[in-house]
Amino acid sequence: MVAWITSLLPAVVGGVLVWAGAFKLAGRRAAAVARRGALPGLVGKDRAVPVYRAVGGVELAVGALLLLPPVAAADAVASTVLCVGFLGFLGYSRAVAPESSCGCLSDKHTPVRWRSFARAAVLAVASGLALLGTAHWVDAVASRPAAAVAVLLGAALVVVALSEDLDGYWLMPLRRLRVRLRHPLGRTAAAGFDVPVASSVQQLLRSPAYLAAGGWVRSDLLDTWDEGEWRILNYAARYGERQATAVFAVPRTRYEPAEVRGALVDEADRSVLWQHAQEPVPA
């Protein structure tokens, strides 16, 4: 039984490594993630992005070796060394730049906390235990399909629960549902009450988007309208020497400041000068 379970572990570790490697190599904001983490302090600013992508290539290769036949002890050894290396890098990040992003699985800014260490430790242990497996994971699934699905699903849930950078896929929707069911704003909106514009402005002022762009705003609220679940708020702004309009989309029926979106639009040519969660173009 132990050998059967450990034969399934390469599928779990391999899947995580392939996901992580694919993001680092092909993610739209992978370069920005590399620059804002602790990696520049370790290898230098100029080498941060190439090293980040190189790590992604190694992750992708090791993950593929774990997922594809044949079974080889060297594959499990390589993934164990890789995961232990991740633990070391997390320790370095926590020591020298505690608010830097992990940048492991997504572009979400997630400072290194206990969940990051726990995930890396779980993957390292799983990689080590994979050495005890006696069959390829596909054969193990074929021998006991129902039990294998249960084991793989349970392992995947553990990894997801320990991945703060994946919270947007499951934890945030659950929190939004709780707000809709229990928060006064959710109840009043559900009852047909028109949420005051002042409430939307207060939510905007507490949002990361406004904290990033507030220095460019040069007026009070100029215009507002609703588009489905969003309330659009417009302000006059100045970006360097350019006159611009600051446009923010605020959740209308829920209190989620982290979900506020923002952009600066040049008044002359209507080009987008800046968007929230993206690096601004030079002023």
N, C-alpha and C positions, 0 to 999 in steps of 0.2 A: 504493500500500500504506500509506504514512504517513497519507494522508488518510482511508483506511478505518479504521485503528486509532484515530486521533484522533476519528473520528466516534462511536466507542464510549465514549469517556471520560466524556461527560455522564451516561451511565447509572450509572457507578461513583460519580462525585462526587455526583450527584443522589440516589442511594440512601443514601449516608452522611448527607447533609444532611437528608433526610426522616426517617431513623432518629433523628438527633440532635434535630431539631426536635420530633418527636412525643414523645420522652422529656421534653424540657423543658416541653412544654405539658401533657402528660397523665400523666407518670410519677407514681406514687403517692408517691415520696419526693423529687420534684424540688425542692420548697421547701426541704427539709432540706439537699439538696446545694448549693443556692444559698447558704444561710446559712453553710455550713462551708467554702466555698471562699475565694478571694481577692477575689471580687466585692464583698463588703461594705466592704472597705478602699478600693475604687476608687470606688464610687457611694454608699456609706453603707448601714447595716444596714436601714433602712426601705425603701430602694429596690432592695435586692439581688434579692428575689424577682420584682418586676415587670420589672426589667431582664432577668433570666435568662429569664423567659417571653417577653419581647419578642424577645430574641435567638432563642429557639426558633421564634417565629413567622416571623422573617426567614429562618431556615434552612429551615423547611418551605416557604415561598413560593419561595425560590430553587431548592430541590431539585425542587419540582414543575415549575417553569419548565424546568429541565434535562431532566426526564423526559418532559414532554408536548410534542407538536408545537405550532408549527413550530420549525425551527432558527433561532436568533437569536444574533448575536454578543454582544448585550447580556447575555444569560443567562450566557455564559461569563465575561464581564467582571465581572459581579456576584459570581459564585462565586469568582473569583480574588481580588477585593477582600475578600470575606468570609473566605477562608482565610488571606490575609495578615494580616487583623485578628486571627484566632485565634493566629497565630504571635506577634503583638505581645502579646496577653493572656497567652499562656503565658510569655513572657519576663518580663512584669510579675509573674506569680504566682511564678515561680522566684526572682525577686529579693526580693520582700517577704514571701512566705509559702511557702517551699520545700516544706513538708509539707502544704500545702493540696491538696485534691482537684481534679482537672481538671474532673470533672462533665460531660464531653462526651457520652458515649453511654450511661451507666448510673449507678446510684446507688452503685456500688462505690467505696470510698475508695482512690484511686490518685494519690499525689503526682506532681507534674509531673517527668518524667524524659525521657531522650533519646528514648524511643519516642513520647512525645506530640509532641515537636518534629518528629520524622521523619514522623509521620502527617500533621501539618498541612502540612509542606513538600511531601510527595508529593501531597496534595490540591490545594495551590496550583499546583504544576507541571502536574498533570493538567488543572486548570481552564484554565490558560493555553494548553496544547496543544490544548484543545478548540476554540480559535479557528480551528485549521487544518482542522477537519472540514468536509466538503462535503455531508454527508447526515445525516438524523436517525438516531439509533442504532438504532431499530427497523428502518429500511430497511437499515442496515449488517448487522444480524443476519440479515435475510431473504436478503441476497445471499450470505452465507457462514455458514450456521448453525453448523457444527461448529467452524470456526475462531473464530467470535465467542464461542461458549460457552467455549472454551479461554482466550481473552483475558480475558473478563469474570471467569471463575473465578480465573485467576491474579491479576488485579488485586484481587479481593475477598480472596483469601488474603493478599496483601501488606498490605492495610488491617487485616485481623483480626490478623495477626502483630504489627503495630505498635500495636495497641490493648490496652493493659494492662487497661483496664476491661472487656474482653471475655474475659479469660483464663479466667474461670469456665466459659465455654461449651466450651473445648477444651483449654487447657493444664492446668487442674486435673484433669480426668478422666484425661489422660495420666499425670500425676504419681501419681494414685491407683493406676492400673494398674501403674506401675513399683514402687510400694510393695508392692502385693499380690504381685508376682512376685519382688521382691528383698529387701524389708525383713524382718527376723526376725519382727516382729509379724505381718506378713501371712502368713508361712509357718506360724507356729504356729497362727494362727487357721484357716488352710486345712486344717491337719492335725487340727483338732478340739480344740486346746488352749484351755482357758478362760483368757482374758486376765485377769490379776489386777486386782481393783478398785483396788489401789494404783497400777497403771499408768494407769488411767483418771483417777484423782485427779491424778496428776502432769501428764497432758495437760491437764486442766481448769485447773490452776494457771498454765499457760503460755498460756492462750487469751485472745484479746481480750475474750471475753464475761466471763470472771472478772475481768480487769483493770478492766472497767467496773463490775461489780456487787460485787466482793469487799469493798468498804467497807461494804456493807449486811449481809454475812454475820455471824452471831453464834454459830455453833456449828461443831463438827466434823461430819463426814458422819453424817446421821441414817438415811438409807434409800437403797437402790439396787436397781434391777432392770433387766433387759434387755428391749428391744423391738426385735426384728429386728437391724439393724446398729447400733443405738444403745444406749448404757448411760445410764440415768437416775440422776442423783445429786441428792439432796435435802438442803437445809440450812435451819436456822432463820435468819430475817433480820429486820431492823427497817428500815422505810422511813419516815423522819420519826417520827411518833407511831404508826405502824401496825405491828402484828405481821404478819409475812409469811413465806412459804416461798420459798426460792430453789430453782428447779428448773433443772438443766442437763442437756442431752442431748449426750453425748460419743460420737464415733465409736468403736465397740467393737473393730473389727478392723483399724483403720488409725490411723496417727499424723497427724492433720490438726487441730492446735489452732485454726486459723482457721475450721474448720467447726463448732466447738462452738456450740450454741444455748443461750440462757438466758432466764429470765423470773422475775419476782417476782409472787407471787400473794397477795393480801390474805387473811389467815386468817378475817376476819369475814364478808366477802361474796363471796369467791372471785373478785374482780375482778382483772384483770391490771394491775399498777402500772407495770411496765416490761418491755420485751422487748429483747433484744440487737439492735443495728442500728436501733433506733427511739429517738426522743427520749423520755426519761422524763416522765411526768406530774408536775406540781408536787407536792412532798411537803407 
